């Protein structure tokens, strides 16, 4: 989830190899955590602090009613997004429209079927 928020956090920094030679390398700041390289630590601490704030924000969203209303209203889009299909795609919008139509007509159809079953019995 951090990659979605921050993108790739690769930095070019100096690293010491096994033969105690220093060379310039690209390092993933998060994947290399915890690191003993002082240059990476300086970059990791603020990034991790921001990640803590980000996850605190996401956690606090669970207690807001607007978050749950939006999640229920756009549930098919959220599921397709989880599967890797963009929310702006036609398939996502079409599936959401079908979901809304079904959600609005289900109570009516349910009562009609219930009445039909009890009339035939």
Backbone atoms as SQL, in Angstrom:
CREATE TABLE atoms (id INTEGER PRIMARY KEY, chain TEXT, resi INTEGER, resn TEXT, atom TEXT, x REAL, y REAL, z REAL);
INSERT INTO atoms VALUES
  (1, 'A', 1, 'UNK', 'N', 0.821, -1.185, 0.000),
  (2, 'A', 1, 'UNK', 'CA', 0.000, 0.000, 0.000),
  (3, 'A', 1, 'UNK', 'C', 0.873, 1.260, 0.000),
  (4, 'A', 2, 'UNK', 'N', 2.061, 1.161, 0.565),
  (5, 'A', 2, 'UNK', 'CA', 2.925, 2.350, 0.580),
  (6, 'A', 2, 'UNK', 'C', 3.360, 2.720, -0.821),
  (7, 'A', 3, 'UNK', 'N', 3.503, 1.716, -1.713),
  (8, 'A', 3, 'UNK', 'CA', 3.899, 2.028, -3.093),
  (9, 'A', 3, 'UNK', 'C', 2.808, 2.828, -3.795),
  (10, 'A', 4, 'UNK', 'N', 1.544, 2.527, -3.478),
  (11, 'A', 4, 'UNK', 'CA', 0.436, 3.281, -4.061),
  (12, 'A', 4, 'UNK', 'C', 0.493, 4.736, -3.609),
  (13, 'A', 5, 'UNK', 'N', 0.878, 4.967, -2.378),
  (14, 'A', 5, 'UNK', 'CA', 0.909, 6.317, -1.826),
  (15, 'A', 5, 'UNK', 'C', 2.170, 7.074, -2.229),
  (16, 'A', 6, 'UNK', 'N', 3.307, 6.401, -2.203),
  (17, 'A', 6, 'UNK', 'CA', 4.577, 7.092, -2.410),
  (18, 'A', 6, 'UNK', 'C', 5.302, 6.717, -3.696),
  (19, 'A', 7, 'UNK', 'N', 4.841, 5.680, -4.379),
  (20, 'A', 7, 'UNK', 'CA', 5.555, 5.224, -5.570),
  (21, 'A', 7, 'UNK', 'C', 6.809, 4.463, -5.158),
  (22, 'A', 8, 'UNK', 'N', 7.681, 4.218, -6.111),
  (23, 'A', 8, 'UNK', 'CA', 8.938, 3.536, -5.791),
  (24, 'A', 8, 'UNK', 'C', 9.850, 4.499, -5.047),
  (25, 'A', 9, 'UNK', 'N', 10.335, 4.077, -3.933),
  (26, 'A', 9, 'UNK', 'CA', 11.215, 4.906, -3.117),
  (27, 'A', 9, 'UNK', 'C', 12.650, 4.415, -3.261),
  (28, 'A', 10, 'UNK', 'N', 13.122, 4.410, -4.489),
  (29, 'A', 10, 'UNK', 'CA', 14.501, 4.016, -4.716),
  (30, 'A', 10, 'UNK', 'C', 15.375, 5.250, -4.676),
  (31, 'A', 11, 'UNK', 'N', 16.462, 5.133, -3.976),
  (32, 'A', 11, 'UNK', 'CA', 17.419, 6.229, -3.852),
  (33, 'A', 11, 'UNK', 'C', 18.787, 5.743, -4.322),
  (34, 'A', 12, 'UNK', 'N', 19.515, 6.639, -4.882),
  (35, 'A', 12, 'UNK', 'CA', 20.895, 6.337, -5.230),
  (36, 'A', 12, 'UNK', 'C', 21.749, 6.781, -4.053),
  (37, 'A', 13, 'UNK', 'N', 22.471, 5.851, -3.501),
  (38, 'A', 13, 'UNK', 'CA', 23.272, 6.148, -2.317),
  (39, 'A', 13, 'UNK', 'C', 24.541, 5.302, -2.341),
  (40, 'A', 14, 'UNK', 'N', 25.419, 5.615, -1.461),
  (41, 'A', 14, 'UNK', 'CA', 26.655, 4.840, -1.352),
  (42, 'A', 14, 'UNK', 'C', 26.429, 3.671, -0.400),
  (43, 'A', 15, 'UNK', 'N', 26.931, 2.514, -0.794),
  (44, 'A', 15, 'UNK', 'CA', 26.805, 1.322, 0.036),
  (45, 'A', 15, 'UNK', 'C', 28.158, 0.631, 0.104),
  (46, 'A', 16, 'UNK', 'N', 28.372, -0.026, 1.225),
  (47, 'A', 16, 'UNK', 'CA', 29.614, -0.751, 1.413),
  (48, 'A', 16, 'UNK', 'C', 29.396, -2.210, 1.035),
  (49, 'A', 17, 'UNK', 'N', 30.255, -2.726, 0.194),
  (50, 'A', 17, 'UNK', 'CA', 30.144, -4.110, -0.238),
  (51, 'A', 17, 'UNK', 'C', 30.831, -5.023, 0.779),
  (52, 'A', 18, 'UNK', 'N', 30.801, -6.312, 0.483),
  (53, 'A', 18, 'UNK', 'CA', 31.403, -7.292, 1.391),
  (54, 'A', 18, 'UNK', 'C', 32.908, -7.116, 1.519),
  (55, 'A', 19, 'UNK', 'N', 33.549, -6.549, 0.516),
  (56, 'A', 19, 'UNK', 'CA', 34.997, -6.359, 0.546),
  (57, 'A', 19, 'UNK', 'C', 35.375, -4.972, 1.064),
  (58, 'A', 20, 'UNK', 'N', 34.460, -4.326, 1.761),
  (59, 'A', 20, 'UNK', 'CA', 34.636, -2.984, 2.329),
  (60, 'A', 20, 'UNK', 'C', 34.943, -1.928, 1.264),
  (61, 'A', 21, 'UNK', 'N', 34.425, -2.142, 0.080),
  (62, 'A', 21, 'UNK', 'CA', 34.533, -1.139, -0.969),
  (63, 'A', 21, 'UNK', 'C', 33.220, -0.366, -1.018),
  (64, 'A', 22, 'UNK', 'N', 33.330, 0.924, -1.217),
  (65, 'A', 22, 'UNK', 'CA', 32.139, 1.757, -1.293),
  (66, 'A', 22, 'UNK', 'C', 31.818, 2.021, -2.755),
  (67, 'A', 23, 'UNK', 'N', 30.536, 1.837, -3.113),
  (68, 'A', 23, 'UNK', 'CA', 30.128, 2.106, -4.488),
  (69, 'A', 23, 'UNK', 'C', 28.724, 2.696, -4.490),
  (70, 'A', 24, 'UNK', 'N', 28.368, 3.318, -5.594),
  (71, 'A', 24, 'UNK', 'CA', 27.077, 3.961, -5.763),
  (72, 'A', 24, 'UNK', 'C', 26.057, 2.923, -6.240),
  (73, 'A', 25, 'UNK', 'N', 24.963, 2.753, -5.491),
  (74, 'A', 25, 'UNK', 'CA', 23.950, 1.760, -5.842),
  (75, 'A', 25, 'UNK', 'C', 22.559, 2.365, -5.674),
  (76, 'A', 26, 'UNK', 'N', 21.562, 1.739, -6.342),
  (77, 'A', 26, 'UNK', 'CA', 20.156, 2.104, -6.136),
  (78, 'A', 26, 'UNK', 'C', 19.591, 1.175, -5.071),
  (79, 'A', 27, 'UNK', 'N', 18.939, 1.766, -4.070),
  (80, 'A', 27, 'UNK', 'CA', 18.435, 0.993, -2.952),
  (81, 'A', 27, 'UNK', 'C', 16.975, 1.349, -2.726),
  (82, 'A', 28, 'UNK', 'N', 16.129, 0.344, -2.475),
  (83, 'A', 28, 'UNK', 'CA', 14.740, 0.578, -2.104),
  (84, 'A', 28, 'UNK', 'C', 14.720, 0.931, -0.621),
  (85, 'A', 29, 'UNK', 'N', 14.236, 2.118, -0.317),
  (86, 'A', 29, 'UNK', 'CA', 14.317, 2.635, 1.054),
  (87, 'A', 29, 'UNK', 'C', 13.495, 1.785, 2.016),
  (88, 'A', 30, 'UNK', 'N', 12.281, 1.396, 1.631),
  (89, 'A', 30, 'UNK', 'CA', 11.423, 0.622, 2.525),
  (90, 'A', 30, 'UNK', 'C', 11.886, -0.827, 2.624),
  (91, 'A', 31, 'UNK', 'N', 12.193, -1.441, 1.493),
  (92, 'A', 31, 'UNK', 'CA', 12.580, -2.856, 1.505),
  (93, 'A', 31, 'UNK', 'C', 13.880, -3.085, 2.255),
  (94, 'A', 32, 'UNK', 'N', 14.734, -2.079, 2.338),
  (95, 'A', 32, 'UNK', 'CA', 16.007, -2.249, 3.025),
  (96, 'A', 32, 'UNK', 'C', 15.912, -1.910, 4.512),
  (97, 'A', 33, 'UNK', 'N', 14.703, -1.683, 5.015),
  (98, 'A', 33, 'UNK', 'CA', 14.541, -1.352, 6.429),
  (99, 'A', 33, 'UNK', 'C', 14.661, -2.608, 7.272),
  (100, 'A', 34, 'UNK', 'N', 15.302, -2.641, 8.390),
  (101, 'A', 34, 'UNK', 'CA', 16.172, -1.631, 8.963),
  (102, 'A', 34, 'UNK', 'C', 17.561, -1.699, 8.341),
  (103, 'A', 35, 'UNK', 'N', 18.163, -0.571, 8.183),
  (104, 'A', 35, 'UNK', 'CA', 19.472, -0.489, 7.550),
  (105, 'A', 35, 'UNK', 'C', 20.471, 0.143, 8.517),
  (106, 'A', 36, 'UNK', 'N', 21.713, -0.220, 8.378),
  (107, 'A', 36, 'UNK', 'CA', 22.751, 0.398, 9.201),
  (108, 'A', 36, 'UNK', 'C', 23.488, 1.489, 8.427),
  (109, 'A', 37, 'UNK', 'N', 23.076, 1.696, 7.182),
  (110, 'A', 37, 'UNK', 'CA', 23.670, 2.741, 6.366),
  (111, 'A', 37, 'UNK', 'C', 23.084, 4.084, 6.802),
  (112, 'A', 38, 'UNK', 'N', 23.930, 4.992, 7.256),
  (113, 'A', 38, 'UNK', 'CA', 23.469, 6.276, 7.789),
  (114, 'A', 38, 'UNK', 'C', 22.721, 7.099, 6.748),
  (115, 'A', 39, 'UNK', 'N', 23.142, 7.011, 5.495),
  (116, 'A', 39, 'UNK', 'CA', 22.456, 7.764, 4.446),
  (117, 'A', 39, 'UNK', 'C', 21.029, 7.256, 4.237),
  (118, 'A', 40, 'UNK', 'N', 20.824, 5.947, 4.342),
  (119, 'A', 40, 'UNK', 'CA', 19.486, 5.395, 4.197),
  (120, 'A', 40, 'UNK', 'C', 18.618, 5.685, 5.416),
  (121, 'A', 41, 'UNK', 'N', 19.204, 5.655, 6.588),
  (122, 'A', 41, 'UNK', 'CA', 18.436, 5.922, 7.803),
  (123, 'A', 41, 'UNK', 'C', 17.844, 7.331, 7.760),
  (124, 'A', 42, 'UNK', 'N', 18.621, 8.280, 7.255),
  (125, 'A', 42, 'UNK', 'CA', 18.126, 9.651, 7.149),
  (126, 'A', 42, 'UNK', 'C', 16.914, 9.737, 6.221),
  (127, 'A', 43, 'UNK', 'N', 16.849, 8.875, 5.230),
  (128, 'A', 43, 'UNK', 'CA', 15.725, 8.874, 4.304),
  (129, 'A', 43, 'UNK', 'C', 14.576, 8.005, 4.812),
  (130, 'A', 44, 'UNK', 'N', 14.878, 6.979, 5.614),
  (131, 'A', 44, 'UNK', 'CA', 13.847, 6.066, 6.075),
  (132, 'A', 44, 'UNK', 'C', 12.988, 6.655, 7.192),
  (133, 'A', 45, 'UNK', 'N', 13.593, 7.395, 8.088),
  (134, 'A', 45, 'UNK', 'CA', 12.855, 7.887, 9.254),
  (135, 'A', 45, 'UNK', 'C', 11.688, 8.793, 8.852),
  (136, 'A', 46, 'UNK', 'N', 11.881, 9.829, 8.023),
  (137, 'A', 46, 'UNK', 'CA', 10.716, 10.644, 7.653),
  (138, 'A', 46, 'UNK', 'C', 9.677, 9.878, 6.838),
  (139, 'A', 47, 'UNK', 'N', 10.140, 8.971, 5.970),
  (140, 'A', 47, 'UNK', 'CA', 9.207, 8.193, 5.165),
  (141, 'A', 47, 'UNK', 'C', 8.364, 7.283, 6.049),
  (142, 'A', 48, 'UNK', 'N', 8.986, 6.626, 7.007),
  (143, 'A', 48, 'UNK', 'CA', 8.244, 5.755, 7.916),
  (144, 'A', 48, 'UNK', 'C', 7.306, 6.554, 8.816),
  (145, 'A', 49, 'UNK', 'N', 7.718, 7.737, 9.193),
  (146, 'A', 49, 'UNK', 'CA', 6.844, 8.602, 9.975),
  (147, 'A', 49, 'UNK', 'C', 5.601, 8.965, 9.170),
  (148, 'A', 50, 'UNK', 'N', 5.790, 9.271, 7.892),
  (149, 'A', 50, 'UNK', 'CA', 4.643, 9.570, 7.023),
  (150, 'A', 50, 'UNK', 'C', 3.755, 8.347, 6.844),
  (151, 'A', 51, 'UNK', 'N', 4.358, 7.165, 6.746),
  (152, 'A', 51, 'UNK', 'CA', 3.573, 5.947, 6.611),
  (153, 'A', 51, 'UNK', 'C', 2.726, 5.693, 7.849),
  (154, 'A', 52, 'UNK', 'N', 3.264, 5.967, 9.017),
  (155, 'A', 52, 'UNK', 'CA', 2.492, 5.808, 10.255),
  (156, 'A', 52, 'UNK', 'C', 1.290, 6.741, 10.231),
  (157, 'A', 53, 'UNK', 'N', 1.494, 7.983, 9.811),
  (158, 'A', 53, 'UNK', 'CA', 0.386, 8.927, 9.707),
  (159, 'A', 53, 'UNK', 'C', -0.637, 8.466, 8.679),
  (160, 'A', 54, 'UNK', 'N', -0.162, 7.926, 7.567),
  (161, 'A', 54, 'UNK', 'CA', -1.060, 7.450, 6.519),
  (162, 'A', 54, 'UNK', 'C', -1.928, 6.299, 7.026),
  (163, 'A', 55, 'UNK', 'N', -1.317, 5.328, 7.697),
  (164, 'A', 55, 'UNK', 'CA', -2.083, 4.194, 8.196),
  (165, 'A', 55, 'UNK', 'C', -3.005, 4.602, 9.346),
  (166, 'A', 56, 'UNK', 'N', -2.613, 5.583, 10.136),
  (167, 'A', 56, 'UNK', 'CA', -3.503, 6.112, 11.172),
  (168, 'A', 56, 'UNK', 'C', -4.727, 6.750, 10.523),
  (169, 'A', 57, 'UNK', 'N', -4.511, 7.485, 9.445),
  (170, 'A', 57, 'UNK', 'CA', -5.620, 8.100, 8.710),
  (171, 'A', 57, 'UNK', 'C', -6.549, 7.023, 8.157),
  (172, 'A', 58, 'UNK', 'N', -5.982, 5.980, 7.531),
  (173, 'A', 58, 'UNK', 'CA', -6.797, 4.894, 6.985),
  (174, 'A', 58, 'UNK', 'C', -7.570, 4.168, 8.091),
  (175, 'A', 59, 'UNK', 'N', -6.941, 3.974, 9.244),
  (176, 'A', 59, 'UNK', 'CA', -7.599, 3.317, 10.373),
  (177, 'A', 59, 'UNK', 'C', -8.770, 4.166, 10.875),
  (178, 'A', 60, 'UNK', 'N', -8.564, 5.466, 10.989),
  (179, 'A', 60, 'UNK', 'CA', -9.619, 6.348, 11.485),
  (180, 'A', 60, 'UNK', 'C', -10.778, 6.472, 10.504),
  (181, 'A', 61, 'UNK', 'N', -10.539, 6.215, 9.225),
  (182, 'A', 61, 'UNK', 'CA', -11.621, 6.248, 8.249),
  (183, 'A', 61, 'UNK', 'C', -12.672, 5.187, 8.531),
  (184, 'A', 62, 'UNK', 'N', -12.274, 4.094, 9.140),
  (185, 'A', 62, 'UNK', 'CA', -13.214, 3.010, 9.437),
  (186, 'A', 62, 'UNK', 'C', -14.333, 3.430, 10.378),
  (187, 'A', 63, 'UNK', 'N', -14.157, 4.492, 11.103),
  (188, 'A', 63, 'UNK', 'CA', -15.145, 4.921, 12.080),
  (189, 'A', 63, 'UNK', 'C', -16.012, 6.067, 11.570),
  (190, 'A', 64, 'UNK', 'N', -15.891, 6.405, 10.293),
  (191, 'A', 64, 'UNK', 'CA', -16.698, 7.480, 9.717),
  (192, 'A', 64, 'UNK', 'C', -17.803, 6.872, 8.870),
  (193, 'A', 65, 'UNK', 'N', -19.016, 7.369, 9.039),
  (194, 'A', 65, 'UNK', 'CA', -20.178, 6.827, 8.336),
  (195, 'A', 65, 'UNK', 'C', -20.088, 7.065, 6.832),
  (196, 'A', 66, 'UNK', 'N', -19.502, 8.198, 6.416),
  (197, 'A', 66, 'UNK', 'CA', -19.375, 8.486, 4.982),
  (198, 'A', 66, 'UNK', 'C', -18.520, 7.445, 4.281),
  (199, 'A', 67, 'UNK', 'N', -17.503, 6.958, 4.943),
  (200, 'A', 67, 'UNK', 'CA', -16.634, 5.932, 4.367),
  (201, 'A', 67, 'UNK', 'C', -17.433, 4.668, 4.078),
  (202, 'A', 68, 'UNK', 'N', -18.276, 4.249, 5.006),
  (203, 'A', 68, 'UNK', 'CA', -19.044, 3.018, 4.841),
  (204, 'A', 68, 'UNK', 'C', -20.167, 3.181, 3.820),
  (205, 'A', 69, 'UNK', 'N', -20.790, 4.356, 3.769),
  (206, 'A', 69, 'UNK', 'CA', -21.815, 4.592, 2.750),
  (207, 'A', 69, 'UNK', 'C', -21.196, 4.528, 1.361),
  (208, 'A', 70, 'UNK', 'N', -20.059, 5.176, 1.192),
  (209, 'A', 70, 'UNK', 'CA', -19.377, 5.146, -0.102),
  (210, 'A', 70, 'UNK', 'C', -18.926, 3.735, -0.449),
  (211, 'A', 71, 'UNK', 'N', -18.452, 2.986, 0.527),
  (212, 'A', 71, 'UNK', 'CA', -18.001, 1.616, 0.282),
  (213, 'A', 71, 'UNK', 'C', -19.161, 0.736, -0.166),
  (214, 'A', 72, 'UNK', 'N', -20.317, 0.865, 0.468),
  (215, 'A', 72, 'UNK', 'CA', -21.479, 0.048, 0.103),
  (216, 'A', 72, 'UNK', 'C', -22.027, 0.479, -1.259),
  (217, 'A', 73, 'UNK', 'N', -22.083, 1.786, -1.505),
  (218, 'A', 73, 'UNK', 'CA', -22.622, 2.281, -2.775),
  (219, 'A', 73, 'UNK', 'C', -21.755, 1.870, -3.969),
  (220, 'A', 74, 'UNK', 'N', -20.459, 1.837, -3.782),
  (221, 'A', 74, 'UNK', 'CA', -19.534, 1.538, -4.884),
  (222, 'A', 74, 'UNK', 'C', -18.794, 0.220, -4.655),
  (223, 'A', 75, 'UNK', 'N', -19.459, -0.731, -4.039),
  (224, 'A', 75, 'UNK', 'CA', -18.837, -2.019, -3.721),
  (225, 'A', 75, 'UNK', 'C', -18.309, -2.754, -4.958),
  (226, 'A', 76, 'UNK', 'N', -19.064, -2.841, -6.054),
  (227, 'A', 76, 'UNK', 'CA', -18.503, -3.528, -7.224),
  (228, 'A', 76, 'UNK', 'C', -17.238, -2.854, -7.756),
  (229, 'A', 77, 'UNK', 'N', -17.211, -1.520, -7.761),
  (230, 'A', 77, 'UNK', 'CA', -16.016, -0.821, -8.226),
  (231, 'A', 77, 'UNK', 'C', -14.832, -1.099, -7.310),
  (232, 'A', 78, 'UNK', 'N', -15.077, -1.142, -6.005),
  (233, 'A', 78, 'UNK', 'CA', -13.991, -1.424, -5.055),
  (234, 'A', 78, 'UNK', 'C', -13.459, -2.843, -5.252),
  (235, 'A', 79, 'UNK', 'N', -14.370, -3.808, -5.509),
  (236, 'A', 79, 'UNK', 'CA', -13.930, -5.184, -5.727),
  (237, 'A', 79, 'UNK', 'C', -13.131, -5.308, -7.020),
  (238, 'A', 80, 'UNK', 'N', -13.593, -4.629, -8.075),
  (239, 'A', 80, 'UNK', 'CA', -12.850, -4.680, -9.332),
  (240, 'A', 80, 'UNK', 'C', -11.503, -3.964, -9.213),
  (241, 'A', 81, 'UNK', 'N', -11.461, -2.902, -8.432),
  (242, 'A', 81, 'UNK', 'CA', -10.194, -2.213, -8.195),
  (243, 'A', 81, 'UNK', 'C', -9.221, -3.140, -7.476),
  (244, 'A', 82, 'UNK', 'N', -9.738, -3.926, -6.541),
  (245, 'A', 82, 'UNK', 'CA', -8.915, -4.907, -5.833),
  (246, 'A', 82, 'UNK', 'C', -8.367, -5.957, -6.803),
  (247, 'A', 83, 'UNK', 'N', -9.161, -6.293, -7.828),
  (248, 'A', 83, 'UNK', 'CA', -8.728, -7.272, -8.824),
  (249, 'A', 83, 'UNK', 'C', -7.831, -6.662, -9.892),
  (250, 'A', 84, 'UNK', 'N', -7.667, -5.338, -9.855),
  (251, 'A', 84, 'UNK', 'CA', -6.748, -4.682, -10.785),
  (252, 'A', 84, 'UNK', 'C', -7.414, -3.958, -11.931),
  (253, 'A', 85, 'UNK', 'N', -8.741, -3.868, -11.928),
  (254, 'A', 85, 'UNK', 'CA', -9.460, -3.157, -12.988),
  (255, 'A', 85, 'UNK', 'C', -9.727, -1.737, -12.507),
  (256, 'A', 86, 'UNK', 'N', -9.428, -0.765, -13.343),
  (257, 'A', 86, 'UNK', 'CA', -9.548, 0.639, -12.945),
  (258, 'A', 86, 'UNK', 'C', -11.005, 1.030, -12.691),
  (259, 'A', 87, 'UNK', 'N', -11.197, 1.981, -11.770),
  (260, 'A', 87, 'UNK', 'CA', -12.540, 2.452, -11.447),
  (261, 'A', 87, 'UNK', 'C', -13.165, 3.207, -12.610),
  (262, 'A', 88, 'UNK', 'N', -12.365, 3.803, -13.478),
  (263, 'A', 88, 'UNK', 'CA', -12.878, 4.598, -14.584),
  (264, 'A', 88, 'UNK', 'C', -13.286, 3.738, -15.777),
  (265, 'A', 89, 'UNK', 'N', -13.051, 2.437, -15.722),
  (266, 'A', 89, 'UNK', 'CA', -13.339, 1.583, -16.875),
  (267, 'A', 89, 'UNK', 'C', -14.849, 1.409, -17.062),
  (268, 'A', 90, 'UNK', 'N', -15.225, 1.080, -18.285),
  (269, 'A', 90, 'UNK', 'CA', -16.634, 0.884, -18.621),
  (270, 'A', 90, 'UNK', 'C', -17.190, -0.326, -17.862),
  (271, 'A', 91, 'UNK', 'N', -16.400, -1.388, -17.751),
  (272, 'A', 91, 'UNK', 'CA', -16.851, -2.595, -17.055),
  (273, 'A', 91, 'UNK', 'C', -17.170, -2.291, -15.594),
  (274, 'A', 92, 'UNK', 'N', -16.352, -1.487, -14.975),
  (275, 'A', 92, 'UNK', 'CA', -16.564, -1.132, -13.584),
  (276, 'A', 92, 'UNK', 'C', -17.850, -0.334, -13.403),
  (277, 'A', 93, 'UNK', 'N', -18.065, 0.637, -14.278),
  (278, 'A', 93, 'UNK', 'CA', -19.274, 1.461, -14.182),
  (279, 'A', 93, 'UNK', 'C', -20.524, 0.660, -14.523),
  (280, 'A', 94, 'UNK', 'N', -20.428, -0.227, -15.501),
  (281, 'A', 94, 'UNK', 'CA', -21.566, -1.064, -15.868),
  (282, 'A', 94, 'UNK', 'C', -21.938, -2.019, -14.738),
  (283, 'A', 95, 'UNK', 'N', -20.951, -2.632, -14.140),
  (284, 'A', 95, 'UNK', 'CA', -21.221, -3.536, -13.023),
  (285, 'A', 95, 'UNK', 'C', -21.826, -2.778, -11.845),
  (286, 'A', 96, 'UNK', 'N', -21.369, -1.564, -11.612),
  (287, 'A', 96, 'UNK', 'CA', -21.930, -0.764, -10.530),
  (288, 'A', 96, 'UNK', 'C', -23.383, -0.392, -10.837),
  (289, 'A', 97, 'UNK', 'N', -23.708, -0.089, -12.098),
  (290, 'A', 97, 'UNK', 'CA', -25.080, 0.220, -12.491),
  (291, 'A', 97, 'UNK', 'C', -25.987, -0.982, -12.280),
  (292, 'A', 98, 'UNK', 'N', -25.523, -2.169, -12.678),
  (293, 'A', 98, 'UNK', 'CA', -26.302, -3.398, -12.460),
  (294, 'A', 98, 'UNK', 'C', -26.521, -3.624, -10.965),
  (295, 'A', 99, 'UNK', 'N', -25.507, -3.381, -10.173),
  (296, 'A', 99, 'UNK', 'CA', -25.598, -3.518, -8.713),
  (297, 'A', 99, 'UNK', 'C', -26.656, -2.579, -8.144),
  (298, 'A', 100, 'UNK', 'N', -26.672, -1.332, -8.612),
  (299, 'A', 100, 'UNK', 'CA', -27.672, -0.374, -8.135),
  (300, 'A', 100, 'UNK', 'C', -29.084, -0.775, -8.558),
  (301, 'A', 101, 'UNK', 'N', -29.247, -1.191, -9.804),
  (302, 'A', 101, 'UNK', 'CA', -30.574, -1.607, -10.280),
  (303, 'A', 101, 'UNK', 'C', -31.061, -2.816, -9.489),
  (304, 'A', 102, 'UNK', 'N', -30.184, -3.780, -9.280),
  (305, 'A', 102, 'UNK', 'CA', -30.553, -4.955, -8.486),
  (306, 'A', 102, 'UNK', 'C', -30.907, -4.548, -7.058),
  (307, 'A', 103, 'UNK', 'N', -30.114, -3.660, -6.480),
  (308, 'A', 103, 'UNK', 'CA', -30.375, -3.225, -5.111),
  (309, 'A', 103, 'UNK', 'C', -31.702, -2.499, -4.959),
  (310, 'A', 104, 'UNK', 'N', -32.097, -1.751, -5.988),
  (311, 'A', 104, 'UNK', 'CA', -33.373, -1.028, -5.925),
  (312, 'A', 104, 'UNK', 'C', -34.570, -1.930, -6.213),
  (313, 'A', 105, 'UNK', 'N', -34.403, -2.903, -7.095),
  (314, 'A', 105, 'UNK', 'CA', -35.532, -3.764, -7.459),
  (315, 'A', 105, 'UNK', 'C', -35.642, -5.019, -6.602),
  (316, 'A', 106, 'UNK', 'N', -34.620, -5.376, -5.889),
  (317, 'A', 106, 'UNK', 'CA', -34.657, -6.599, -5.079),
  (318, 'A', 106, 'UNK', 'C', -35.794, -6.616, -4.050),
  (319, 'A', 107, 'UNK', 'N', -36.019, -5.548, -3.289),
  (320, 'A', 107, 'UNK', 'CA', -37.137, -5.602, -2.322),
  (321, 'A', 107, 'UNK', 'C', -38.493, -5.814, -2.987),
  (322, 'A', 108, 'UNK', 'N', -38.719, -5.224, -4.144),
  (323, 'A', 108, 'UNK', 'CA', -39.995, -5.384, -4.843),
  (324, 'A', 108, 'UNK', 'C', -40.133, -6.808, -5.363),
  (325, 'A', 109, 'UNK', 'N', -39.098, -7.297, -6.009),
  (326, 'A', 109, 'UNK', 'CA', -39.130, -8.655, -6.561),
  (327, 'A', 109, 'UNK', 'C', -39.261, -9.685, -5.443),
  (328, 'A', 110, 'UNK', 'N', -38.593, -9.446, -4.345),
  (329, 'A', 110, 'UNK', 'CA', -38.645, -10.379, -3.209),
  (330, 'A', 110, 'UNK', 'C', -40.077, -10.504, -2.691),
  (331, 'A', 111, 'UNK', 'N', -40.779, -9.373, -2.532),
  (332, 'A', 111, 'UNK', 'CA', -42.157, -9.438, -2.029),
  (333, 'A', 111, 'UNK', 'C', -43.084, -10.080, -3.050),
  (334, 'A', 112, 'UNK', 'N', -42.872, -9.829, -4.351),
  (335, 'A', 112, 'UNK', 'CA', -43.701, -10.451, -5.380),
  (336, 'A', 112, 'UNK', 'C', -43.518, -11.962, -5.399),
  (337, 'A', 113, 'UNK', 'N', -42.287, -12.422, -5.295),
  (338, 'A', 113, 'UNK', 'CA', -42.011, -13.862, -5.263),
  (339, 'A', 113, 'UNK', 'C', -42.597, -14.484, -4.004),
  (340, 'A', 114, 'UNK', 'N', -42.465, -13.790, -2.901),
  (341, 'A', 114, 'UNK', 'CA', -43.005, -14.291, -1.632),
  (342, 'A', 114, 'UNK', 'C', -44.529, -14.429, -1.710),
  (343, 'A', 115, 'UNK', 'N', -45.196, -13.414, -2.287),
  (344, 'A', 115, 'UNK', 'CA', -46.658, -13.473, -2.435),
  (345, 'A', 115, 'UNK', 'C', -47.063, -14.583, -3.402),
  (346, 'A', 116, 'UNK', 'N', -46.328, -14.761, -4.493),
  (347, 'A', 116, 'UNK', 'CA', -46.644, -15.791, -5.468),
  (348, 'A', 116, 'UNK', 'C', -46.518, -17.183, -4.862),
  (349, 'A', 117, 'UNK', 'N', -45.479, -17.386, -4.067),
  (350, 'A', 117, 'UNK', 'CA', -45.290, -18.708, -3.432),
  (351, 'A', 117, 'UNK', 'C', -46.429, -19.005, -2.463),
  (352, 'A', 118, 'UNK', 'N', -46.830, -17.998, -1.684),
  (353, 'A', 118, 'UNK', 'CA', -47.899, -18.238, -0.706),
  (354, 'A', 118, 'UNK', 'C', -49.270, -18.363, -1.351),
  (355, 'A', 119, 'UNK', 'N', -49.494, -17.832, -2.539),
  (356, 'A', 119, 'UNK', 'CA', -50.758, -18.002, -3.247),
  (357, 'A', 119, 'UNK', 'C', -50.867, -19.397, -3.836),
  (358, 'A', 120, 'UNK', 'N', -49.729, -19.953, -4.276),
  (359, 'A', 120, 'UNK', 'CA', -49.773, -21.284, -4.886),
  (360, 'A', 120, 'UNK', 'C', -49.826, -22.395, -3.858),
  (361, 'A', 121, 'UNK', 'N', -49.503, -22.116, -2.647),
  (362, 'A', 121, 'UNK', 'CA', -49.524, -23.170, -1.614),
  (363, 'A', 121, 'UNK', 'C', -50.879, -23.356, -1.042);
